[in-house]
Amino acid sequence: MAKTSATPASTADRNPDRTLDITGLVCPMTFVRTRLALDCMASGQTLLVLLRGEEPRRNVPATATAQGHQVLAQEDAADGITRLWLRRA
């Protein structure tokens, strides 16, 4: 069963400007790839990050927030993939 810890503020947030699949990576590469993706985006754009595993699930949103980006939502699906919506600062 899917667990949602937050819901994106609007339907537009469900249609991200970019999607990044890091399900095959482990920390610290999970956030390195996320940061590189965010660095290539304009302020206010949204990034959907697909990730797998407890460590990236905790670390990627925490590090994004620490760098000033906004976590819009984090949704854990039954297939083990977490969907994380971020808005670039």
C-alpha positions in Angstrom: 0.0 0.0 0.0 1.3 3.5 -0.9 2.1 5.9 1.9 2.0 9.6 1.2 3.8 11.9 3.7 2.7 15.0 1.9 0.7 16.0 -1.2 2.0 18.5 -3.8 0.4 21.9 -3.4 -1.2 21.8 -6.8 -1.9 19.5 -9.7 0.8 21.3 -11.7 3.4 20.0 -9.2 2.4 16.5 -10.2 3.7 17.3 -13.7 7.4 18.0 -13.0 9.7 20.0 -15.3 12.1 17.1 -15.1 12.3 13.5 -13.7 15.4 11.9 -12.3 15.6 8.1 -11.8 18.2 7.2 -9.2 16.7 3.9 -8.1 19.9 2.1 -9.1 22.3 4.3 -7.1 23.4 4.4 -3.5 24.4 7.3 -1.2 26.2 9.6 -1.6 25.7 9.4 -5.4 21.9 9.7 -4.9 22.2 13.3 -3.8 25.1 14.1 -6.1 22.9 13.2 -9.1 19.9 15.1 -7.6 22.1 18.2 -7.0 23.4 18.1 -10.5 19.9 17.9 -11.9 18.7 20.8 -9.6 21.7 22.9 -10.7 20.6 22.6 -14.3 17.1 23.9 -13.6 15.7 27.4 -13.2 14.4 28.7 -9.9 10.9 27.5 -9.2 11.0 24.5 -11.5 10.0 21.1 -10.1 12.0 17.9 -10.1 10.5 14.4 -9.6 13.2 12.1 -8.1 12.6 8.3 -8.2 14.7 6.6 -5.5 14.9 3.3 -3.6 16.1 2.4 -0.2 15.9 3.8 3.3 19.1 5.8 3.3 18.4 7.9 0.1 14.8 8.2 1.3 16.1 10.1 4.4 19.1 11.8 3.0 18.0 13.2 -0.4 15.1 15.3 1.0 17.1 16.4 4.1 20.0 17.5 2.0 17.8 19.3 -0.6 16.1 21.2 2.2 19.5 22.1 3.7 20.5 23.6 0.4 17.3 25.7 0.3 15.2 23.7 -2.0 11.6 22.9 -1.1 10.2 19.4 -0.6 6.8 19.4 -2.1 5.9 15.8 -1.4 7.3 12.4 -0.8 5.3 9.3 -1.7 6.3 5.7 -0.9 4.9 3.1 -3.3 4.3 -0.6 -2.7 6.9 -1.4 -5.3 9.6 0.1 -3.0 10.2 3.2 -5.1 9.9 6.6 -3.4 8.7 9.5 -5.5 10.1 12.8 -4.2 8.9 16.1 -5.6 11.3 19.0 -5.2 11.1 22.7 -6.1 14.4 24.4 -7.0 15.2 27.4 -4.9 
